[in-house]
Amino acid sequence: METKDLLKKVRKIEIKTRRLSDHVFGGEYHSTFKGRGMTFSEVRQYQFGDDVRAIDWNVTARYNEPFVKVFEEERELTLMLVVDVSGSEFFGTTQQFKRDVLTEIAATLSFSALQNNDKVGLLLFSDQVELFIPPKKGRSHILRIIRELLEFEPQKKGTDISAALAFLSGVLKKKAIVFLLSDFLDSGYEKTLRIAAKKHDLTGIRVYDKLEEELPNLGIVPMVDNETQKTQWINTGSKKVRSHYAKHQREQRERFENLFKLNGAGTIHCRLDESYVKKLLGYFKARI
């Protein structure tokens, strides 16, 4: 992609998603994700109405008059976006691919964090960690993240969620808000998910296409796996084939949902032809 075209796309994404974060998600983001708790600020003289439990007895004894400890919310947070860039994300039967929607969601969350003066980091993964941008503050940093989401070309096409979560647990030492954005067409990440969810405030955002839920009756058609590039002829005219496919997709959805719920993590399901704005807003409000 040429630099001029890339800058236009970045600007377009910024205008759309920043408007959303400013007018829709800003307050909900702040209310949903709290700081790490109360941190010591200063000691001052006792005033009428102060909680006696806040008295600093050492300072009080030293000056022979009551002093209290003052605490304030430690607001600064770290938002980490873990985004799937495997081959299956380049699929969609609407006007957008799954990767396009993942990019918009990630950008919206980034600007919401920026509005609250939080750090934002990015991890792109396929069946390996493709790119890691350490958490940092500032608009220029957010724009860099959006540029990478738009133009980054992964070296691999497979999916390994476990490898991404293992890497994340290794590089993030403090608790963070983690959004894992993927279609979750993978398995075997139960252990690393459990570790990540125990350490961080984790939410999985599953983005999928309506065709991935149910096959239409189109007769015998070729289907290409975007991750393996293998082509398989499928008889979509068979009720048995369509039923088996739908059952498999339901089981996959339920496995994702149950696994995250079991580990105390949140989930959002977003279909390409649905509004991710409503899904995010509903999720934030449900958590407040």
C-alpha positions in Angstrom: 0.0 0.0 0.0 1.4 3.4 -1.0 2.1 5.9 1.8 -0.5 8.4 0.5 -3.2 5.7 0.4 -2.2 4.4 3.8 -2.4 7.9 5.4 -5.9 8.4 4.0 -7.0 5.1 5.4 -5.5 5.9 8.8 -7.2 9.3 8.8 -10.6 7.7 7.8 -10.3 5.2 10.6 -9.3 7.9 13.1 -12.2 10.1 12.3 -14.8 7.3 12.6 -13.5 5.6 15.6 -12.4 8.7 17.6 -15.9 10.1 17.2 -17.2 6.8 18.7 -14.8 6.9 21.6 -15.4 10.5 22.3 -19.2 10.5 22.2 -20.2 6.9 22.9 -17.5 4.9 24.8 -15.5 7.4 26.7 -17.6 7.4 29.9 -18.4 3.7 29.8 -14.7 2.8 29.3 -13.7 4.9 32.3 -16.5 3.5 34.5 -15.9 -0.1 33.4 -12.2 -0.4 33.9 -11.1 0.9 37.3 -7.6 1.8 38.4 -5.4 -0.5 40.4 -6.9 0.8 43.7 -6.1 3.5 46.1 -2.6 4.8 46.5 -1.0 7.0 49.2 -0.9 10.7 48.2 0.1 12.8 51.3 -0.3 13.4 55.0 -2.3 16.5 56.2 -3.7 17.8 59.5 -6.9 16.2 60.7 -10.1 18.1 59.9 -13.5 17.7 61.4 -15.4 14.9 59.7 -12.3 12.9 58.6 -12.4 9.2 59.1 -10.4 8.4 62.3 -9.2 5.2 60.7 -7.1 7.3 58.3 -5.1 8.8 61.2 -1.3 8.4 60.8 -0.4 7.6 64.4 3.4 7.9 63.8 3.1 11.5 62.4 0.5 12.3 65.1 2.8 11.3 67.9 5.7 13.2 66.4 3.9 16.5 66.1 1.5 16.0 69.0 -1.5 16.8 66.9 -3.6 14.5 64.7 -2.7 13.9 61.0 -4.4 11.8 58.5 -3.3 9.9 55.4 -4.8 11.0 52.1 -5.3 8.4 49.3 -6.3 8.8 45.7 -7.4 6.4 42.9 -4.4 5.1 40.9 -6.2 5.6 37.6 -3.5 4.9 35.0 -4.2 1.7 33.2 -2.6 -0.3 30.4 -4.8 -1.5 27.5 -3.3 -4.4 25.5 -4.8 -5.4 22.1 -4.0 -8.9 21.1 -5.2 -9.2 17.4 -5.4 -12.2 15.2 -3.9 -11.6 11.7 -4.1 -15.1 10.4 -5.4 -16.1 7.0 -9.0 -16.7 8.2 -9.3 -13.0 9.1 -9.3 -12.2 5.3 -12.8 -13.5 4.9 -16.2 -11.9 4.7 -19.4 -12.0 2.7 -20.3 -8.4 3.5 -18.5 -5.3 2.4 -15.8 -5.9 5.0 -13.4 -8.7 5.9 -13.1 -9.8 9.5 -9.8 -8.1 9.7 -11.4 -4.7 8.8 -13.9 -5.0 11.7 -11.1 -6.1 14.1 -9.2 -3.0 13.1 -12.1 -0.7 13.7 -12.8 -2.2 17.1 -9.2 -2.0 18.1 -9.0 1.6 17.0 -12.1 2.5 19.0 -10.8 0.9 22.1 -7.4 2.6 21.6 -9.0 6.1 21.4 -11.2 5.4 24.4 -8.0 4.5 26.4 -6.3 7.6 25.0 -9.1 9.8 26.3 -8.5 8.4 29.7 -4.7 8.9 29.5 -4.0 5.1 29.6 -1.2 3.3 27.8 -2.0 1.2 24.8 0.0 -1.7 23.4 -0.5 -4.1 20.4 0.3 -7.7 19.8 -0.4 -9.2 16.3 -0.3 -12.9 16.0 -0.9 -15.8 13.5 0.6 -19.2 14.4 3.5 -17.1 15.8 3.8 -13.7 17.4 4.1 -11.4 14.4 4.5 -8.0 16.0 4.7 -6.6 19.5 4.4 -2.8 20.2 5.0 -2.1 24.0 2.3 0.0 25.7 2.7 3.7 25.5 0.6 6.9 25.7 -0.2 9.5 23.1 -2.1 10.1 19.8 1.0 9.5 17.6 1.4 6.1 19.3 -2.3 5.3 18.6 -1.9 6.3 15.0 1.1 4.0 14.7 -1.0 1.1 16.0 -3.7 1.8 13.5 -1.2 1.9 10.7 0.1 -1.5 11.7 -3.4 -2.9 11.9 -4.1 -1.7 8.4 -0.9 -2.6 6.5 0.9 -5.3 8.4 1.5 -8.4 6.4 2.0 -11.5 8.5 4.6 -14.1 7.7 2.4 -17.0 8.5 -1.3 -17.8 7.9 -2.1 -20.2 10.7 -3.6 -19.5 14.1 -2.0 -20.2 17.6 -3.8 -18.3 20.3 -1.9 -20.2 23.0 1.5 -18.8 21.7 0.1 -15.3 21.7 -1.2 -15.6 25.3 2.1 -17.2 26.5 4.1 -14.3 25.0 1.7 -11.8 26.6 2.1 -13.3 30.0 5.9 -13.1 29.6 6.1 -9.4 28.6 3.4 -7.9 30.7 4.4 -7.9 34.4 1.6 -5.8 35.8 -2.1 -6.3 35.5 -3.6 -4.9 32.2 -6.9 -4.7 30.4 -6.5 -7.2 27.6 -8.8 -7.5 24.6 -8.2 -10.7 22.5 -9.7 -10.1 19.0 -10.1 -13.2 16.8 -12.5 -15.5 15.1 -11.3 -18.2 17.6 -11.0 -20.9 14.9 -8.4 -22.6 17.1 -8.1 -25.0 20.1 -5.7 -26.0 22.7 -5.3 -22.6 24.4 -7.1 -23.5 27.6 -4.0 -23.5 29.9 -2.5 -20.2 28.6 -6.0 -18.6 28.7 -6.4 -19.6 32.4 -3.0 -18.0 33.2 -3.7 -14.8 31.3 -7.2 -14.4 32.8 -5.9 -14.9 36.3 -3.4 -12.1 35.8 -5.3 -9.6 33.6 -8.8 -8.2 33.0 -9.4 -10.3 29.9 -12.1 -10.1 27.3 -12.4 -12.1 24.1 -14.0 -10.4 21.1 -15.2 -13.0 18.6 -15.7 -11.6 15.1 -17.3 -13.9 12.5 -19.3 -14.0 9.3 -22.9 -15.2 9.0 -21.7 -17.9 6.5 -19.6 -19.4 9.2 -22.8 -20.2 11.2 -24.8 -21.9 8.5 -24.1 -23.0 5.0 -26.5 -22.0 2.2 -27.8 -24.5 -0.3 -25.6 -23.8 -3.3 -25.0 -27.3 -4.5 -21.5 -28.6 -4.9 -19.0 -25.8 -4.4 -15.2 -25.5 -3.8 -14.1 -24.1 -0.4 -10.6 -22.7 0.2 -9.1 -22.7 3.6 -7.4 -19.3 3.9 -4.8 -20.6 6.4 -3.8 -23.8 4.6 -4.8 -22.8 1.1 -6.3 -26.3 0.6 -9.4 -26.6 -1.5 -12.2 -29.0 -0.7 -15.4 -29.6 -2.7 -18.5 -29.5 -0.4 -22.0 -30.7 -1.3 -24.0 -27.9 0.3 -27.1 -29.4 -1.2 -27.0 -32.2 1.4 -29.1 -31.5 4.5 -26.8 -33.8 6.4 -23.7 -31.8 5.5 -25.3 -28.5 6.3 -26.6 -29.8 9.7 -23.2 -31.2 10.6 -21.6 -27.9 9.7 -24.0 -25.9 11.8 -23.6 -28.2 14.7 -19.8 -27.9 14.5 -20.0 -24.1 14.5 -22.4 -24.1 17.5 -20.0 -26.3 19.4 -17.1 -24.0 18.6 -19.0 -20.9 19.7 -20.1 -22.6 23.0 -16.5 -23.8 23.6 -15.2 -20.2 23.3 -18.0 -18.9 25.5 -17.7 -21.5 28.2 -13.9 -21.4 28.4 -13.8 -17.7 28.9 -16.7 -17.7 31.4 -15.0 -20.6 33.4 -11.9 -18.4 33.8 -13.8 -15.2 34.8 -13.1 -13.5 31.4 -15.6 -11.6 29.4 -16.9 -12.3 25.9 -18.3 -10.4 23.0 -19.8 -12.0 19.8 -19.8 -9.7 16.8 -21.1 -10.7 13.4 -19.9 -8.8 10.4 -23.4 -7.6 9.4 -24.1 -6.4 13.0 -23.1 -3.2 14.8 -20.0 -3.7 16.8 -20.8 -0.3 18.4 -24.0 -1.8 20.1 -22.1 -4.9 21.1 -19.3 -3.0 22.8 -21.6 -0.5 24.5 -23.8 -3.3 25.8 -20.8 -5.1 27.2 -19.5 -2.0 28.9 -22.8 -1.1 30.5 -23.4 -4.7 31.7 -20.0 -4.5 33.5 -20.6 -1.1 35.3 
